[in-house]
Amino acid sequence: MVQRRLFWPILAGLPALLILLGLGTWQAQRLVWKTDLLARIAAAEAAPPAPFSDPPAPFAKLEVQGRFDHAREALLGVEIRANRMGARLIVPFLRDDGPPLLVDRGWVPLEQAAAVTRPEGAQRIMGYVRFGEPAGRFAAQDDLAGRRFYHFDPVAIGAALGQPGVAPYGLVVMGPPGSLPEPTQSLPRPRNSHLGYAITWYGLALSLIGVFAAFAWRMRKAA
């Protein structure tokens, strides 16, 4: 009699238990993958930069040669540092062995009096690849005439700057602090929240088992 009364709860709960265990296992696998990726990023950051290639490797420190086209520089986004409003300085970088790159040289304050360095001639720069991103539904409208952009679309920005044929990705310069623009100091790292997610799903599965065990115990006791 008790076994019959437990049949339908088991039938209803088993698929839910399998789903929760599957989600927990998936997050555990993602945790292993993300941990390995973060280790490779740390190793790439500590190692010398690799030569730039087309298409470039993501999450890697790369080196490229060319020269800046400072006459076509633009500003990207809005970023506040030390109570000063600023943005990222975007400059076309002309290469002899590939299409022009849009280079994010770093953060600059918006006030015009700021002393921004503009190196001339052949340059060797180091950084990481930033791929293009579509504009969100609520993204601010780009000011093409004022060269103010709010999302990173290399092809569209290149066309607006009169530099068609730019690569569909850009390069974020890495370097030490102390000058303007203020370059980025480290490679980007994706968030790694998979351990918490795995614990959550496995915890829910364990809770489901506990609830069913308590229910079955009460059923047996009542019988």
C-alpha positions, 0 to 999 in steps of 0.5 A: 500500500505504501509503495503504491502511494509513493509511486506517483511522487517518485514518478513526478520527482525523479525527472526533477532530480535528474534535471537538477543533477544534470545542471549541477554536473554541467556547472561542474564541467564549466568550472573545470573549463573556466579554471583552465582558461583563467590559468592560460590567461595568467600564463599568457599575461606573464609570458612575452607577447605573441606576434599578432595574427589574422584572425587574432587569438582571444585572451592573449597578449599580442604585439603589433607594429604600425603607426598611429593616425592621430588625426582620426582619433575618437572617444568611446564610452563614458568612464569616471576615474577619481571624480573625473569624467573620461572615455577611451581614446580610439585611434586607427593604427596603420599596418603594412601587413594587414588592414588598419586596426582600431586601437584603444590606447586607454582612458583620457579625461574629457577636459581638453587641457589634458596632456595626451601623448601622441607618439609619431612614426613606427610604433610597436604596441602590445595589447589584447584583442577586443571584438566588435559588439552590437549596440544594445536596445537602450544604447546612447546614440553615436555622435558621428560628427563629434567622433563620440561613440558608445559601443564598439563596432569597429567597421562602423567607427572606421567608416565614420572616421574616414578609415574604411576597411578596418579589421572587424576587431580592435586592440586594447593597449596594455602598459604601465600607468603614469601617462595619458592615455592611461592604458589597461594593465592586465588581460581581461578575465571572465567571471568564474561563478560556476562553483556557486552554481554547481553547489546551488543545483546539487543543493537543490537536488539534495533538498529534493531527496530530503523532502522525499525521504521525510515524506516517505518516512511519514507515509510509512509511519502513518501506515 
